[in-house]
Amino acid sequence: MMYQISELAVEVGLSRTALLYYEKQELIQGRRLSNGYRVYDDNDLQRIRLIQQLQTGGLTLKECKACLEAKIDRQLLQKRLNLLDEEITQKQQSRHFLAAILGEGDLKEWHENANKLAPDAHLDWLMKQGFSEKEALRLKWLSKDMNEHEQYMADFMKVFASLERWAPGSESETLKALLLLPEQPNAILEIGCGKGLATSVLANNTNASITVVDNEQSALTRLSDRFDDEGLVDRLTTVCASMTELPFGNESFDLLWAEGSAYIMGVTNALSQWKPLLKEGGVLMVSDLVWLTDAPSEEAIEFWRQEYPDMQAIDTRLKQVESAGYDVLTSFTLSRKAWENYYEPLIARVKELEPEMKGTQALQDIARESDIYRNYLGQFGYQMFLLKKRG
């Protein structure tokens, strides 16, 4: 049977231009009739259909021609198969991400990677998705899933609602750091005060006016009520604000106090952005989670890689401090007791809630973190740094 080019195009689902290109590449051989029309036979039709079958394997026309005219090049096909496997893997990853964004999968790994590779851009992107800065920060550090964030935070807050501490610490070590100051402060800014455990130490051991900042108004209200009961409220100013945009003028304070909070915005960002708030010769006390060994266990490394990608060795933080324009007055590591103050009540609380909250992601995450504390504390710890603003 003979086919004009337009008829052959219909049979094989290709354009006239494509068929002319096939002929130019000597994949098919048409002939011109005396009336000027080009015609093709069944051999051309079947050859095109075989080429189309070969193309389903990702072969180029050149490769198809080679397969048609000689014995199959197995090395060539293996290379093409390997490339195809790579493309499939990439497509599957793309599909997984898009499905997760639409609420059909887990976004945790994607958020963890984004936070590690581009922390500031990741935070800005979350806020563009409609999250307030407060919620975006909680999503970034806690839930790590846009679609499950609300339920995760409800579960998380249920666990912590009755707990006194939300991070490792002790009043004795807050006092230790305070007593290491070169001189008594007159104006203190505490950044990320939480329930105010450190605030009480600062108030009871100095005569300074104290401004506390947190983005949780309920915590500030409880702190203010407690200071009122203790007759200290006249020395306290509470400000509900983000630590990334502190509403104070330059050189307003001679002491900035930030226990376990700088990581939220990034320690190097905090060192840079908070420095102008200090008076000449003022001091910043900042505590941060650090590695205490050069050879931590793989499980601890993997856990903190996910939970705190910017975690560094003490020497690395000290170099960053120097580069940011501070002199290191001293530093020391929080004791095991400071960790017990936080984790032992937390572990008891998880056990108490397990019957009704078993299987919730928040409870699982808290339990895993508690296991890391039990097994590897000493490989990591909190370091209190006292830093003097360099003139």
C-alpha positions as CSV (number, residue, x, y, z in Angstrom):
1,M,0.0,0.0,0.0
2,M,1.2,3.4,-0.9
3,Y,0.8,6.6,1.3
4,Q,1.1,10.2,0.4
5,I,3.0,12.2,3.0
6,S,-0.2,13.7,4.5
7,E,-1.7,10.2,4.8
8,L,1.4,8.8,6.4
9,A,1.5,11.7,8.8
10,V,-2.1,10.8,10.0
11,E,-1.2,7.1,10.4
12,V,1.9,7.7,12.6
13,G,0.7,10.9,14.3
14,L,3.6,13.0,13.1
15,S,3.7,16.3,11.2
16,R,4.7,16.6,7.5
17,T,7.8,18.5,8.6
18,A,8.8,15.7,11.0
19,L,8.4,13.1,8.1
20,L,10.6,15.2,5.8
21,Y,13.2,15.3,8.6
22,Y,13.0,11.5,9.0
23,E,13.7,11.2,5.3
24,K,16.6,13.6,5.4
25,Q,18.1,11.5,8.2
26,E,17.6,8.4,5.9
27,L,15.2,6.8,8.3
28,I,12.6,6.4,5.6
29,Q,12.8,6.5,1.8
30,G,10.0,8.2,-0.1
31,R,9.8,8.5,-3.9
32,R,8.3,11.1,-6.0
33,L,5.6,10.2,-8.6
34,S,5.3,11.7,-12.0
35,N,2.6,14.0,-10.8
36,G,5.0,15.4,-8.2
37,Y,3.5,13.8,-5.1
38,R,5.8,12.0,-2.6
39,V,4.7,8.5,-1.6
40,Y,5.8,6.0,1.0
41,D,5.1,2.2,1.3
42,D,4.4,-0.1,4.2
43,N,8.1,-0.6,5.0
44,D,8.3,3.1,5.7
45,L,5.2,3.0,7.9
46,Q,6.4,0.1,9.9
47,R,9.9,1.5,10.2
48,I,8.5,4.7,11.7
49,R,6.3,2.7,14.2
50,L,9.4,0.7,15.3
51,I,11.3,4.0,15.7
52,Q,8.5,5.3,17.9
53,Q,8.7,2.2,20.1
54,L,12.5,2.6,20.5
55,Q,11.9,6.3,21.4
56,T,9.8,5.2,24.4
57,G,13.1,4.1,25.9
58,G,14.4,7.6,25.5
59,L,16.6,6.9,22.5
60,T,17.4,9.8,20.1
61,L,16.7,9.5,16.4
62,K,20.4,8.9,15.8
63,E,20.4,6.1,18.3
64,C,17.2,4.6,16.9
65,K,18.8,4.6,13.4
66,A,21.9,2.8,14.8
67,C,19.6,0.1,16.4
68,L,17.7,-0.4,13.2
69,E,20.8,-0.8,11.0
70,A,23.1,-2.9,13.2
71,K,23.2,-5.1,16.2
72,I,22.0,-3.4,19.4
73,D,24.7,-1.5,21.2
74,R,24.2,-2.8,24.8
75,Q,26.6,-0.3,26.3
76,L,24.6,2.5,24.7
77,L,21.3,1.2,26.0
78,Q,22.8,0.7,29.5
79,K,23.9,4.3,29.5
80,R,20.5,5.4,28.4
81,L,18.9,3.2,31.1
82,N,21.1,4.8,33.8
83,L,20.1,8.3,32.7
84,L,16.5,7.3,32.7
85,D,16.7,6.0,36.2
86,E,18.3,9.3,37.3
87,E,15.5,11.2,35.6
88,I,12.8,9.0,37.3
89,T,14.4,9.6,40.7
90,Q,14.4,13.4,40.1
91,K,10.8,13.3,38.9
92,Q,9.7,11.3,41.9
93,Q,11.4,13.8,44.2
94,S,9.6,16.6,42.4
95,R,6.3,14.9,42.7
96,H,6.8,14.1,46.4
97,F,7.6,17.8,47.1
98,L,4.6,19.1,45.1
99,A,2.3,16.6,46.7
100,A,3.6,17.5,50.2
101,I,3.1,21.2,49.5
102,L,-0.6,20.4,48.6
103,G,-1.0,18.5,51.9
104,E,-0.6,15.0,50.5
105,G,2.8,14.1,52.1
106,D,5.5,14.9,54.7
107,L,7.3,18.2,54.2
108,K,9.7,17.8,57.2
109,E,12.8,16.8,55.3
110,W,12.3,19.6,52.8
111,H,12.0,22.2,55.5
112,E,15.0,20.8,57.3
113,N,17.1,21.1,54.1
114,A,15.8,24.6,53.3
115,N,16.6,25.7,56.8
116,K,20.1,24.3,56.6
117,L,21.0,25.7,53.2
118,A,19.2,29.0,53.2
119,P,17.8,29.8,56.7
120,D,17.0,33.5,56.2
121,A,15.4,33.0,52.8
122,H,13.5,30.0,54.2
123,L,12.0,32.2,57.0
124,D,11.1,34.9,54.5
125,W,9.4,32.4,52.3
126,L,7.4,31.0,55.1
127,M,6.2,34.5,56.0
128,K,5.1,35.0,52.4
129,Q,3.0,31.9,52.7
130,G,0.9,33.7,55.3
131,F,2.6,32.8,58.6
132,S,3.4,35.5,61.0
133,E,7.1,35.7,62.0
134,K,6.3,34.1,65.3
135,E,4.5,31.1,63.6
136,A,7.2,30.9,60.9
137,L,9.9,30.6,63.5
138,R,8.0,27.9,65.3
139,L,7.4,26.1,62.1
140,K,11.1,26.4,61.2
141,W,12.3,25.0,64.5
142,L,9.5,22.8,65.7
143,S,6.8,21.4,63.4
144,K,8.7,21.7,60.2
145,D,5.6,21.0,58.2
146,M,3.3,23.8,56.8
147,N,0.3,21.5,56.5
148,E,0.5,20.0,60.0
149,H,1.8,23.0,61.9
150,E,-1.4,24.0,63.7
151,Q,-2.0,20.5,65.2
152,Y,1.7,20.1,66.0
153,M,1.8,23.3,68.0
154,A,-1.4,22.4,69.8
155,D,0.2,19.1,70.9
156,F,3.5,20.8,71.7
157,M,1.9,23.4,73.9
158,K,-0.1,20.8,75.7
159,V,3.1,19.1,76.7
160,F,4.9,22.3,77.9
161,A,1.9,24.1,79.4
162,S,2.5,22.9,82.9
163,L,6.3,22.9,82.8
164,E,8.4,25.6,84.4
165,R,11.3,25.4,82.0
166,W,11.4,25.4,78.2
167,A,15.1,24.9,77.9
168,P,18.1,23.7,80.0
169,G,19.3,26.1,82.7
170,S,19.6,26.9,86.3
171,E,19.3,30.0,88.5
172,S,22.7,29.2,90.0
173,E,24.5,29.3,86.7
174,T,22.6,32.4,85.6
175,L,23.9,34.0,88.8
176,K,27.4,32.6,88.1
177,A,27.4,34.4,84.7
178,L,26.0,37.6,86.3
179,L,28.8,37.7,89.0
180,L,31.4,37.4,86.3
181,L,30.5,40.8,84.8
182,P,33.3,43.4,85.2
183,E,30.9,45.9,86.7
184,Q,27.3,46.1,87.8
185,P,24.8,47.0,85.0
186,N,22.3,49.8,85.1
187,A,20.1,49.0,82.1
188,I,19.5,45.4,81.1
189,L,17.7,44.0,78.0
190,E,16.8,40.3,78.3
191,I,16.0,38.9,74.8
192,G,13.7,35.8,74.8
193,C,12.8,35.9,78.5
194,G,10.2,33.1,78.3
195,K,8.7,32.6,81.8
196,G,11.3,34.8,83.4
197,L,13.4,32.4,85.4
198,A,16.6,34.2,84.5
199,T,14.8,37.6,84.8
200,S,14.2,37.0,88.5
201,V,17.9,36.3,89.1
202,L,18.8,39.5,87.3
203,A,16.3,41.5,89.3
204,N,17.3,40.0,92.7
205,N,21.0,40.5,92.2
206,T,21.2,43.9,90.5
207,N,19.6,47.3,90.9
208,A,19.2,47.7,87.2
209,S,16.1,48.6,85.3
210,I,15.2,45.5,83.2
211,T,13.5,45.4,79.8
212,V,12.3,41.9,78.7
213,V,11.4,41.0,75.2
214,D,9.5,37.9,74.0
215,N,7.0,37.2,71.2
216,E,4.6,35.4,73.5
217,Q,2.4,37.9,75.2
218,S,1.0,35.4,77.7
219,A,4.5,34.7,79.0
220,L,5.1,38.4,79.5
221,T,1.8,38.8,81.3
222,R,2.7,36.0,83.8
223,L,6.1,37.5,84.3
224,S,4.7,40.9,85.0
225,D,2.2,39.5,87.4
226,R,4.9,37.7,89.3
227,F,7.1,40.8,89.5
228,D,4.1,42.7,90.8
229,D,3.6,40.2,93.6
230,E,7.3,40.4,94.5
231,G,7.3,44.2,94.5
232,L,9.7,44.5,91.6
233,V,7.4,45.5,88.8
234,D,8.5,49.1,88.9
235,R,11.9,48.0,87.6
236,L,10.4,45.9,84.8
237,T,9.4,46.8,81.2
238,T,7.8,44.1,79.1
239,V,7.9,44.4,75.3
240,C,6.1,41.9,73.0
241,A,8.3,42.0,69.9
242,S,10.5,40.0,67.5
243,M,14.1,39.6,68.5
244,T,14.9,40.3,64.8
245,E,13.4,43.8,65.0
246,L,14.1,45.1,68.5
247,P,12.4,48.5,69.0
248,F,15.2,50.3,70.9
249,G,17.6,53.0,70.1
250,N,21.4,52.5,69.7
251,E,23.4,52.3,73.0
252,S,20.3,51.9,75.1
253,F,21.7,49.1,77.4
254,D,24.9,48.2,79.1
255,L,23.9,44.5,79.4
256,L,22.1,42.3,76.9
257,W,21.1,38.9,78.3
258,A,20.1,36.0,75.9
259,E,19.9,32.5,77.4
260,G,19.3,29.9,74.7
261,S,17.5,32.2,72.3
262,A,20.0,33.6,69.8
263,Y,19.8,30.4,67.7
264,I,16.3,31.4,66.6
265,M,17.6,34.1,64.4
266,G,21.1,32.6,64.0
267,V,23.9,33.4,66.4
268,T,26.0,35.4,63.8
269,N,23.0,37.5,62.9
270,A,22.3,38.1,66.6
271,L,25.9,39.2,67.3
272,S,25.7,41.7,64.4
273,Q,22.1,43.0,64.9
274,W,22.2,43.4,68.7
275,K,25.6,45.0,69.0
276,P,24.4,48.6,68.2
277,L,22.0,48.4,71.2
278,L,25.0,48.1,73.6
279,K,26.6,51.1,75.1
280,E,30.4,51.5,74.7
281,G,32.0,48.7,76.7
282,G,28.7,47.0,77.2
283,V,28.4,43.3,77.6
284,L,26.4,40.6,75.8
285,M,25.7,37.3,77.6
286,V,24.6,34.8,75.1
287,S,24.3,31.0,75.5
288,D,24.4,28.6,72.7
289,L,24.3,24.8,72.0
290,V,27.8,23.7,71.0
291,W,29.8,20.6,70.4
292,L,32.1,19.6,73.3
293,T,34.0,16.9,71.5
294,D,35.8,16.6,68.1
295,A,34.3,13.1,67.6
296,P,30.6,13.0,68.4
297,S,28.6,9.9,67.7
298,E,26.9,9.6,64.3
299,E,23.4,9.5,65.9
300,A,24.0,12.8,67.8
301,I,25.5,14.4,64.6
302,E,22.4,13.3,62.6
303,F,20.0,14.5,65.2
304,W,21.5,18.0,65.6
305,R,22.1,18.3,61.9
306,Q,18.3,18.2,61.6
307,E,17.4,20.2,64.7
308,Y,20.2,22.8,64.7
309,P,22.2,22.9,61.5
310,D,24.3,25.8,62.6
311,M,25.6,24.1,65.8
312,Q,29.3,24.7,66.1
313,A,32.3,23.8,68.2
314,I,33.3,26.4,70.9
315,D,36.4,27.5,69.0
316,T,34.3,28.2,65.9
317,R,31.8,30.3,67.9
318,L,34.7,32.2,69.5
319,K,36.1,33.1,66.1
320,Q,32.7,34.4,65.0
321,V,32.5,36.4,68.2
322,E,35.8,38.1,67.5
323,S,34.9,38.8,63.9
324,A,31.7,40.4,65.0
325,G,33.5,43.0,67.1
326,Y,33.5,41.5,70.7
327,D,36.1,40.6,73.2
328,V,35.5,37.4,75.0
329,L,35.5,38.0,78.8
330,T,34.9,34.4,79.7
331,S,32.8,31.4,78.9
332,F,31.7,28.2,80.7
333,T,29.6,25.1,80.0
334,L,26.3,24.6,81.7
335,S,26.3,21.7,84.2
336,R,24.5,18.4,83.9
337,K,22.1,19.7,86.6
338,A,21.0,22.5,84.3
339,W,20.0,19.8,81.8
340,E,18.3,17.7,84.4
341,N,16.2,20.7,85.5
342,Y,14.7,20.8,82.0
343,Y,14.6,17.2,80.8
344,E,13.6,15.2,83.9
345,P,10.2,17.1,84.3
346,L,9.8,16.9,80.5
347,I,10.3,13.2,80.4
348,A,7.9,12.7,83.2
349,R,5.3,14.9,81.4
350,V,5.7,12.8,78.2
351,K,5.1,9.6,80.2
352,E,2.0,11.2,81.8
353,L,0.5,12.2,78.4
354,E,1.5,9.1,76.4
355,P,-1.8,7.2,76.9
356,E,-3.8,10.1,75.3
357,M,-1.2,11.5,72.9
358,K,0.5,8.3,71.7
359,G,1.5,8.5,68.0
360,T,1.4,12.3,67.8
361,Q,4.4,13.8,66.0
362,A,5.1,16.4,68.7
363,L,5.3,13.7,71.4
364,Q,7.5,11.5,69.2
365,D,9.9,14.4,68.5
366,I,10.2,15.3,72.2
367,A,10.8,11.7,73.2
368,R,13.6,11.3,70.6
369,E,15.2,14.5,71.8
370,S,15.1,13.2,75.3
371,D,16.8,10.0,74.2
372,I,19.6,12.0,72.7
373,Y,20.0,13.9,76.0
374,R,20.1,10.6,78.0
375,N,22.6,9.0,75.6
376,Y,25.0,11.7,74.4
377,L,25.0,14.7,76.8
378,G,28.6,15.6,77.3
379,Q,29.3,15.4,73.6
380,F,27.3,18.6,73.3
381,G,26.2,21.2,75.8
382,Y,25.2,24.8,76.4
383,Q,28.0,27.3,76.6
384,M,27.5,30.7,78.4
385,F,29.6,33.4,76.6
386,L,30.3,36.8,78.2
387,L,31.3,39.2,75.4
388,K,32.3,42.8,75.7
389,K,31.5,45.2,72.9
390,R,34.7,46.3,71.3
391,G,35.1,50.1,70.8
